Amino acid sequence: MKTVQIYGIKNCDTMKKAFKWLDKEGIEYGFHDYKKGGFDADVIRQAVSEHGWETVINKRGTTWRKLDEKLKTSMDAERAIKVAGENPSIVKRPLILYSGKTYVGYDEGLYKSALK
């Protein structure tokens, strides 16, 4: 059986929703906390490749708002990966790796079809 690997920050409300949903559905998962375990560049690179940096980077959060305006306007995939490495909180949560694919954000409908 393949295990879901979930990446994020434990105290995030969206992460808590994802954990609760996974637990309710009886789906086994491993958790990688960016704050404690560091940044996983390969997973972020894969997510950016599959979904685009605009989906992977949370542009609604305080980490994005604190970035230099010049950096925000010149953002591209490589810069996004570099910025995420320096500021893991900027990655949209949760980021899930399952069966060789990444899933970004909390979406019960997507989870129901992809993770079972």
N, C-alpha and C positions, 0 to 999 in steps of 0.2 A: 504494500500500500504506500502510495506517495504521500508525503507530509507537506502541508502548507507551511511556508516560511513567511512570517510577517515581520516587516521592518517599520520602525517608527520610534516614538517616544511614549513611554508607559503612561504618563499622566495626561496625555491628550484625550479630550472627550471623544473625538472620532475614533481613536484607537480603542477606547473603552467599549464603544458600540460594536466595533468589529470583534473584539474578544468575546463579548456577550453573545453575539450572533453565532460565532464559531462554536462556543461552548454549548449553546442551546441546540445546535444542529449536530453535536457530537463529532465535530471535525477536529482531528488532531492537528496541532500546529506547534512550530517552534517560533520563538520570538527573539528578534535582534534589536536591542535598544541602542539607538545611535548615541545616546548620552553615555552609556556604559561600555558598549562594545565597539564604538567607533563607526566609521563610515565604510561602506562596502562599495567601492568604485565600480566593480564589475556589474553589480545589480543595478546601480543607478544608470550606468552606461547602457545596459540592456533596456531599461525602462525608457530612457530618452530615445533610443533607437526605435523602439516599438510604438511609442506614443507621442513623441515630440517633446522638446523641453517645456513648451508652454503648458502641457498637461502635467508633467512631473513636478515642476516648480510651482509652489503655492504663492501666487502673486497677490493674494488677499491678506496675507499675514504680516505681522510686524517685522519679521526678518527681511522680507522683500522691501517693505517701506523704508527700512533703514539703509538699504543699499544706495550707493552713489547714483545719481540720475544718469550720468554718462554710462555707467556700467549697465543700468537697466535698459537704456535705449540701444545699446550695442550687444545685448544678450544674444547668444546663439547656443547651439548644442554643447560645444566644447567649453564655453564660458560657464554655462549652466552646471556642467559636471564639476568644474573647478570650484564654483561658488558653493555648490552642495557639499563638497568635501570640506570646505572651510566653515560652512554654516549648515549642518545637517537638518536643523529645524526648518529650513526652507523647502524641504522635500514634502510634497503633498502626502498626507497620511490617510490610511495605511498604504504601504507599498507591499504587495504580496507577490511572492514567487511560488508558482505551482506548475508542475509538469512542464518546466522549461519556458513558461510564459510569465510575464509580469502583469499585474492588475493594480491600478492606481485609484485611490480614494475609496470611500465606503459606498457600496452599491449592493444592496441585498439581492436584487434581481440578477445582477451579474454573478454574484457569489453563488446563488442557487444553481445557475446553469454551468458555471465554470468549475466549481470546487467539489462537486459531488460525483 
